[in-house]
Amino acid sequence: MNRPEISNWKEYEDIQTEQHTDQYIDSKCNDNRPIDESKQLEIKRKRVTIDNINDIYTADHIIFNRLYGIEHHAIVESVNQSKNKVTVIEYTLDESESNGKIKRNTYDFSKFDFADKYIYENEFDENEVVERAQSRLGEKCYNLFKNNCEHFATWAKTGNKVSSQVRDATNSGLVSVGAAVAGSTARLASQAAAKFVGLAIIIGECAIDFYNVCEAYANDQISGDVFREELIILIAEYSAAAIGFVVSVLSKCNFFFGILWSTVLVTLCKYIGKCIGRLINYCLRKIGPFISKAYKLAKSFVKKVFKTAKDVLVSVYAIGKEVVKGIYSIGKEVLKGIYNIGKEILKGSYYCIKEVVKGAYNTGKEIIKGVYNIGKEVVKGAYNTGKEIIKGVYNIGKEVVKGVCNIGKEVVKSVYNVGKTVVNSVCSFFKSLWPW
């Protein structure tokens, strides 16, 4: 949202003061206010940190984080970026009055070095927000629980009178009383478990607060920076509360005085812890710009170192490339010489082996030829010897067969004669039996 910057700061300031400063000083809180009180918008807002004056716009709801634990709220009426000044309308303590009063004040931006603001999803337009805030200038109806600075700022933005501080303080008071009663009971009770009831109440409330903060961050109701700061405050606050509870348990007091003592002690410790948390956050915001500057310097230094290292590496790479190229060329020539020498050696070896093989071939050829001739003569002699042996065997066999044939012939002849005689004898016998 772009907000116009006031060009004539002094003139604008004088005009606004003349028109509104004393308009409602003596009026009652709600009498004759020229604002439609029935207009109300649903409150949906996100809390973010303020880093520089460019983060502040007209009609913004500003939260001043005070180190003593209480937040102060105001509505921005105008911003003068050229003079680094911001004018706000706020409920503040009047110098001449004991009660609070809605006034216009102009501050240097240095006052906003530990401030946040709410970004509303539903809000009146900036002119109406400023008009609503201006309509209550001079009001003296401050009430801590019903009409404080946060009630005023929320009303100007949405028409609702809401104070998260009152709600949180009420819850915190109930927790302190509960822890105090448990602490006093723990001193009187015989059961060991009773000693941890108050601590359990504090831990339970701590868990609920942690859950609420985490839920607010998850639902985008607070920024990451605010979330971190809220966690620091909760850790400090409940650590101190736990210490206060332990001290109250160890104190020797009667029951009723013990409740009062424990309530005061736990509440005081929580408050001190909250102040410590805010102090830590304040210090972090103060040193934040220095850390950011140191980070930028370190980043620049690392970038330069990286660039120098890169240049060195590029030079080393180029030199190494040339060295490798030279080594490659030398190696190539060496390998070429070794190849040629090897080639000549292999060529000479080839001719030597060729002559050896040729001589071996001729020698083998002559040996095979001699062996062939010897074998040929041996085979020829064996053939003639075998031929004569076969011829002798044949003649012997021929004579044997001839003798066997003659013997067989005589045997057959004898057998025939014997058979003939036998047949004649048989015939004569049968003839004698049958004379016919």
C-alpha positions as CSV (number, residue, x, y, z in Angstrom):
1,M,0.0,0.0,0.0
2,N,1.6,3.3,-1.1
3,R,1.2,6.1,1.3
4,P,1.9,9.8,0.2
5,E,4.6,11.6,2.0
6,I,3.8,15.0,3.5
7,S,5.9,17.7,1.7
8,N,5.5,20.5,4.3
9,W,5.9,18.8,7.6
10,K,5.6,22.0,9.9
11,E,2.5,23.3,8.0
12,Y,0.8,19.9,8.2
13,E,1.6,19.5,11.9
14,D,0.2,23.0,12.8
15,I,-3.0,22.5,10.8
16,Q,-3.7,19.2,12.5
17,T,-3.0,20.5,15.9
18,E,-5.3,23.5,15.4
19,Q,-8.1,21.4,14.2
20,H,-8.1,18.5,16.6
21,T,-6.0,19.0,19.7
22,D,-8.7,20.5,22.0
23,Q,-11.8,19.3,20.2
24,Y,-12.7,16.5,22.7
25,I,-10.7,17.4,25.8
26,D,-13.6,18.0,28.0
27,S,-16.1,15.5,26.4
28,K,-17.0,12.2,27.9
29,C,-15.6,9.1,26.3
30,N,-18.5,8.3,24.0
31,D,-20.5,11.6,23.8
32,N,-21.0,13.3,20.4
33,R,-18.3,11.3,18.7
34,P,-18.7,11.8,14.9
35,I,-18.0,8.1,14.2
36,D,-20.3,5.2,13.5
37,E,-19.6,3.0,16.5
38,S,-21.6,0.1,14.9
39,K,-19.0,-0.5,12.2
40,Q,-16.9,-3.5,13.1
41,L,-14.7,-5.7,11.0
42,E,-13.4,-9.3,11.8
43,I,-9.9,-9.1,13.2
44,K,-7.4,-11.0,11.1
45,R,-3.9,-9.7,11.4
46,K,-0.3,-10.6,11.2
47,R,2.5,-9.1,13.4
48,V,5.7,-8.2,11.6
49,T,8.9,-6.4,12.7
50,I,9.8,-2.8,11.6
51,D,13.3,-2.6,10.2
52,N,13.4,0.9,8.7
53,I,11.2,3.9,8.1
54,N,10.1,2.6,4.7
55,D,8.1,-0.1,6.6
56,I,5.9,2.5,8.2
57,Y,2.8,3.9,6.5
58,T,-0.1,6.2,7.4
59,A,-2.8,4.5,9.5
60,D,-0.5,1.6,10.6
61,H,-1.1,0.0,14.0
62,I,2.3,0.3,15.7
63,I,3.5,-1.8,18.7
64,F,6.4,-0.4,20.8
65,N,8.1,-3.3,22.6
66,R,9.3,-1.8,25.9
67,L,12.0,-3.5,27.9
68,Y,10.0,-3.6,31.1
69,G,7.6,-6.0,29.5
70,I,4.6,-3.8,28.6
71,E,3.7,-3.1,25.0
72,H,2.5,0.3,23.8
73,H,0.2,0.7,20.8
74,A,-0.4,3.7,18.6
75,I,-1.9,4.7,15.2
76,V,0.4,6.4,12.6
77,E,-1.1,9.7,11.5
78,S,1.7,10.6,9.0
79,V,5.3,9.7,8.0
80,N,8.0,12.1,6.9
81,Q,10.7,10.0,5.4
82,S,12.9,12.9,4.5
83,K,13.2,14.0,8.1
84,N,13.1,10.5,9.5
85,K,10.1,11.4,11.7
86,V,6.7,9.7,12.4
87,T,3.6,11.3,13.9
88,V,1.3,9.0,15.9
89,I,-1.9,9.2,17.8
90,E,-1.7,7.3,21.1
91,Y,-3.0,7.0,24.6
92,T,-0.2,8.4,26.7
93,L,0.3,9.8,30.2
94,D,-0.4,13.6,30.2
95,E,2.3,15.6,31.9
96,S,-0.3,17.7,33.9
97,E,-2.8,14.9,34.5
98,S,-2.6,11.6,36.4
99,N,-4.8,9.8,33.9
100,G,-3.9,8.8,30.4
101,K,-4.9,11.0,27.4
102,I,-5.1,10.5,23.7
103,K,-2.5,12.8,22.1
104,R,-0.6,13.4,18.9
105,N,3.2,13.0,19.2
106,T,6.0,13.2,16.7
107,Y,9.0,10.9,17.1
108,D,12.3,10.4,15.4
109,F,12.5,6.9,13.8
110,S,15.1,5.9,16.4
111,K,12.2,5.4,18.8
112,F,10.9,2.6,16.5
113,D,14.1,0.6,16.6
114,F,12.3,-2.0,18.8
115,A,8.9,-1.8,17.3
116,D,6.5,-4.1,15.4
117,K,3.2,-3.5,13.5
118,Y,0.1,-5.3,12.7
119,I,-0.9,-6.0,9.1
120,Y,-4.7,-6.4,9.0
121,E,-6.6,-8.5,6.4
122,N,-9.8,-6.6,7.2
123,E,-9.4,-2.9,8.0
124,F,-10.9,0.5,7.3
125,D,-9.2,2.5,4.6
126,E,-6.3,4.7,5.8
127,N,-8.3,8.0,5.7
128,E,-11.0,6.5,7.9
129,V,-8.5,4.9,10.3
130,V,-6.8,8.3,10.8
131,E,-10.2,10.1,11.0
132,R,-11.3,7.6,13.7
133,A,-8.1,8.1,15.7
134,Q,-8.3,11.9,15.4
135,S,-11.9,11.9,16.5
136,R,-10.7,10.8,20.0
137,L,-7.9,13.3,20.4
138,G,-8.0,14.7,23.9
139,E,-9.9,11.8,25.4
140,K,-9.1,11.1,29.1
141,C,-11.0,7.9,29.7
142,Y,-8.0,5.5,30.0
143,N,-8.8,2.2,31.6
144,L,-6.1,-0.5,31.8
145,F,-8.6,-3.4,31.3
146,K,-11.3,-1.8,29.2
147,N,-9.9,1.2,27.3
148,N,-6.1,1.1,27.0
149,C,-3.8,2.0,24.2
150,E,-4.3,-1.3,22.4
151,H,-8.1,-1.1,22.7
152,F,-7.8,2.3,21.1
153,A,-5.6,1.3,18.2
154,T,-7.6,-1.9,17.4
155,W,-10.8,0.1,17.5
156,A,-9.4,2.7,15.0
157,K,-8.4,-0.1,12.6
158,T,-11.5,-2.4,12.9
159,G,-14.1,-1.0,15.2
160,N,-13.4,-3.7,17.8
161,K,-11.9,-2.9,21.3
162,V,-9.5,-5.8,21.8
163,S,-6.4,-6.1,23.9
164,S,-4.2,-9.2,23.7
165,Q,-2.2,-7.9,26.6
166,V,-5.2,-7.9,29.0
167,R,-6.1,-11.5,27.9
168,D,-2.5,-12.8,28.3
169,A,-2.1,-11.0,31.7
170,T,-5.4,-12.6,33.0
171,N,-4.3,-16.0,31.9
172,S,-0.9,-15.5,33.4
173,G,-2.4,-14.4,36.7
174,L,-4.6,-17.5,36.9
175,V,-1.6,-19.7,36.2
176,S,0.4,-17.9,39.0
177,V,-2.4,-18.4,41.5
178,G,-2.8,-22.0,40.5
179,A,1.0,-22.6,40.8
180,A,1.0,-20.8,44.2
181,V,-1.8,-22.9,45.7
182,A,0.0,-26.0,44.4
183,G,3.3,-24.8,45.8
184,S,1.8,-24.1,49.3
185,T,0.0,-27.4,49.2
186,A,3.3,-29.1,48.3
187,R,4.9,-27.7,51.4
188,L,2.1,-29.1,53.6
189,A,1.2,-32.3,51.7
190,S,2.8,-35.7,52.6
191,Q,2.5,-37.0,49.1
192,A,5.6,-36.4,47.0
193,A,3.4,-36.0,43.9
194,A,1.8,-32.9,45.3
195,K,5.2,-31.1,45.0
196,F,5.0,-31.2,41.3
197,V,1.4,-30.0,40.8
198,G,2.4,-26.3,40.5
199,L,5.3,-27.1,38.2
200,A,2.9,-29.2,36.1
201,I,0.6,-26.2,35.9
202,I,3.5,-23.9,34.8
203,I,4.7,-26.5,32.2
204,G,1.1,-27.0,30.9
205,E,0.6,-23.2,30.5
206,C,4.1,-23.0,28.8
207,A,3.1,-25.8,26.4
208,I,-0.2,-24.0,25.6
209,D,1.6,-20.7,25.0
210,F,4.3,-22.4,22.8
211,Y,1.5,-24.1,20.9
212,N,-0.4,-20.8,20.4
213,V,2.8,-19.1,19.1
214,C,3.6,-22.0,16.7
215,E,0.0,-22.0,15.5
216,A,0.0,-18.2,15.0
217,Y,3.2,-18.6,12.9
218,A,1.7,-21.6,11.0
219,N,-1.4,-19.5,10.2
220,D,0.7,-16.6,9.1
221,Q,-0.4,-14.4,12.0
222,I,3.2,-13.5,12.9
223,S,6.3,-13.2,10.8
224,G,9.4,-15.3,11.2
225,D,11.2,-12.6,13.1
226,V,8.3,-12.1,15.6
227,F,8.0,-15.9,16.0
228,R,11.7,-16.1,17.0
229,E,11.3,-13.2,19.4
230,E,8.2,-14.7,21.0
231,L,10.0,-18.0,21.5
232,I,12.9,-16.3,23.2
233,I,10.4,-14.4,25.5
234,L,8.5,-17.6,26.4
235,I,11.7,-19.6,27.2
236,A,13.0,-16.8,29.5
237,E,9.5,-16.2,31.1
238,Y,8.7,-19.8,31.9
239,S,12.3,-20.7,32.9
240,A,12.1,-17.8,35.5
241,A,8.6,-18.9,36.6
242,A,9.9,-22.5,37.2
243,I,12.7,-21.1,39.3
244,G,10.3,-19.0,41.3
245,F,8.0,-21.9,41.9
246,V,11.0,-24.1,43.2
247,V,12.0,-21.2,45.5
248,S,8.4,-20.9,46.8
249,V,8.2,-24.6,47.5
250,L,11.5,-24.5,49.4
251,S,10.3,-21.5,51.5
252,K,8.9,-22.1,55.0
253,C,5.6,-20.3,55.2
254,N,2.1,-21.2,56.5
255,F,-0.5,-22.2,54.0
256,F,-2.3,-18.9,53.4
257,F,0.8,-16.7,53.6
258,G,2.5,-19.3,51.3
259,I,-0.2,-18.8,48.7
260,L,0.3,-15.0,48.7
261,W,4.1,-15.4,48.7
262,S,4.1,-18.0,45.9
263,T,1.7,-16.0,43.8
264,V,3.9,-12.8,44.1
265,L,7.1,-14.8,43.6
266,V,6.0,-16.8,40.5
267,T,4.4,-13.7,39.0
268,L,7.5,-11.6,39.6
269,C,9.7,-14.3,38.2
270,K,7.6,-14.5,35.1
271,Y,7.7,-10.8,34.7
272,I,11.5,-10.7,35.2
273,G,11.9,-13.5,32.7
274,K,9.7,-11.7,30.2
275,C,11.8,-8.5,30.6
276,I,15.0,-10.6,30.1
277,G,13.5,-12.1,26.9
278,R,12.7,-8.6,25.6
279,L,16.2,-7.4,26.5
280,I,17.6,-10.3,24.6
281,N,15.4,-9.5,21.6
282,Y,16.3,-5.8,21.9
283,C,20.0,-6.6,21.8
284,L,19.5,-8.9,18.9
285,R,17.7,-6.1,17.0
286,K,20.5,-3.7,17.9
287,I,23.3,-6.0,16.7
288,G,21.2,-7.2,13.8
289,P,22.4,-4.5,11.4
290,F,26.0,-5.0,12.5
291,I,25.6,-8.8,11.9
292,S,24.0,-8.0,8.5
293,K,26.9,-5.6,7.7
294,A,29.5,-8.2,8.9
295,Y,27.7,-10.8,6.8
296,K,27.8,-8.6,3.7
297,L,31.5,-7.9,4.3
298,A,32.2,-11.6,4.9
299,K,30.2,-12.4,1.8
300,S,32.2,-9.8,-0.2
301,F,35.5,-11.1,1.2
302,V,34.6,-14.7,0.4
303,K,33.5,-13.6,-3.0
304,K,36.8,-11.9,-3.6
305,V,38.7,-14.9,-2.2
306,F,36.7,-17.2,-4.4
307,K,37.4,-15.0,-7.5
308,T,41.1,-15.0,-6.7
309,A,41.1,-18.7,-6.1
310,K,39.2,-19.1,-9.3
311,D,41.8,-17.0,-11.2
312,V,44.6,-19.0,-9.6
313,L,42.9,-22.3,-10.5
314,V,42.4,-21.0,-14.1
315,S,46.1,-20.1,-14.3
316,V,47.2,-23.4,-12.8
317,Y,44.8,-25.2,-15.2
318,A,46.3,-23.4,-18.2
319,I,49.9,-24.1,-17.0
320,G,49.0,-27.7,-16.2
321,K,47.3,-28.0,-19.7
322,E,50.5,-26.8,-21.4
323,V,52.6,-29.2,-19.2
324,V,50.4,-32.1,-20.0
325,K,50.5,-31.1,-23.7
326,G,54.3,-31.0,-23.6
327,I,54.5,-34.4,-21.7
328,Y,52.0,-35.8,-24.2
329,S,54.1,-34.6,-27.2
330,I,57.3,-36.0,-25.6
331,G,55.6,-39.3,-24.8
332,K,54.2,-39.5,-28.3
333,E,57.7,-39.1,-29.8
334,V,59.2,-41.6,-27.3
335,L,56.4,-44.1,-28.1
336,K,57.0,-43.5,-31.8
337,G,60.7,-44.3,-31.5
338,I,60.0,-47.4,-29.4
339,Y,57.5,-48.5,-32.1
340,N,60.0,-48.0,-34.9
341,I,62.7,-49.9,-33.0
342,G,60.3,-52.7,-32.1
343,K,59.2,-52.8,-35.8
344,E,62.8,-53.2,-37.0
345,I,63.5,-55.9,-34.3
346,L,60.3,-57.7,-35.3
347,K,61.3,-57.4,-39.0
348,G,64.8,-58.9,-38.3
349,S,63.3,-61.6,-36.1
350,Y,60.9,-62.4,-38.9
351,Y,63.7,-63.0,-41.5
352,C,65.7,-65.1,-39.0
353,I,62.7,-67.2,-38.1
354,K,61.9,-67.5,-41.8
355,E,65.4,-68.9,-42.7
356,V,65.3,-71.2,-39.7
357,V,61.9,-72.5,-40.7
358,K,63.1,-72.8,-44.3
359,G,66.2,-74.9,-43.2
360,A,64.1,-77.0,-40.9
361,Y,61.6,-77.5,-43.8
362,N,64.3,-78.7,-46.2
363,T,66.0,-80.9,-43.6
364,G,62.7,-82.4,-42.7
365,K,61.9,-82.9,-46.4
366,E,65.2,-84.8,-46.9
367,I,64.6,-86.9,-43.8
368,I,61.1,-87.7,-44.9
369,K,62.4,-88.6,-48.4
370,G,65.1,-91.0,-46.9
371,V,62.5,-92.5,-44.6
372,Y,60.2,-93.0,-47.6
373,N,62.8,-94.7,-49.7
374,I,63.9,-97.0,-46.8
375,G,60.2,-97.7,-46.1
376,K,59.7,-98.4,-49.8
377,E,62.5,-101.0,-49.9
378,V,61.4,-102.6,-46.7
379,V,57.8,-102.9,-48.0
380,K,59.2,-104.2,-51.3
381,G,61.3,-106.9,-49.5
382,A,58.4,-107.7,-47.2
383,Y,56.1,-108.0,-50.3
384,N,58.5,-110.4,-52.1
385,T,59.0,-112.5,-48.9
386,G,55.3,-112.6,-48.3
387,K,54.7,-113.5,-51.9
388,E,57.1,-116.5,-51.7
389,I,55.6,-117.5,-48.3
390,I,52.1,-117.3,-49.8
391,K,53.3,-119.3,-52.8
392,G,54.8,-122.0,-50.7
393,V,51.7,-122.1,-48.4
394,Y,49.6,-122.4,-51.6
395,N,51.6,-125.3,-53.0
396,I,51.6,-127.1,-49.6
397,G,47.8,-126.5,-49.4
398,K,47.4,-127.7,-52.9
399,E,49.1,-131.0,-52.2
400,V,47.3,-131.3,-48.9
401,V,43.9,-130.8,-50.6
402,K,45.0,-133.2,-53.4
403,G,45.9,-135.9,-50.7
404,V,42.7,-135.2,-48.8
405,C,40.7,-135.6,-52.1
406,N,42.3,-138.9,-52.8
407,I,41.7,-140.1,-49.3
408,G,38.2,-139.0,-49.4
409,K,37.7,-140.6,-52.8
410,E,38.9,-144.0,-51.4
411,V,36.8,-143.5,-48.2
412,V,33.7,-142.8,-50.3
413,K,34.4,-145.7,-52.5
414,S,34.8,-148.0,-49.5
415,V,31.6,-146.6,-47.9
416,Y,29.8,-147.2,-51.2
417,N,30.9,-150.8,-51.4
418,V,30.0,-151.4,-47.8
419,G,26.6,-149.8,-48.3
420,K,26.1,-151.8,-51.4
421,T,26.9,-155.1,-49.6
422,V,24.6,-154.1,-46.7
423,V,21.7,-153.3,-49.1
424,N,22.1,-156.6,-50.9
425,S,22.1,-158.4,-47.6
426,V,19.0,-156.7,-46.5
427,C,17.3,-157.4,-49.8
428,S,18.2,-161.1,-49.6
429,F,16.8,-161.2,-46.0
430,F,13.4,-159.7,-47.0
431,K,13.3,-161.9,-50.0
432,S,13.7,-165.0,-47.8
433,L,10.8,-163.7,-45.7
434,W,8.4,-163.2,-48.5
435,P,9.1,-165.6,-51.2
436,W,6.7,-164.0,-53.6
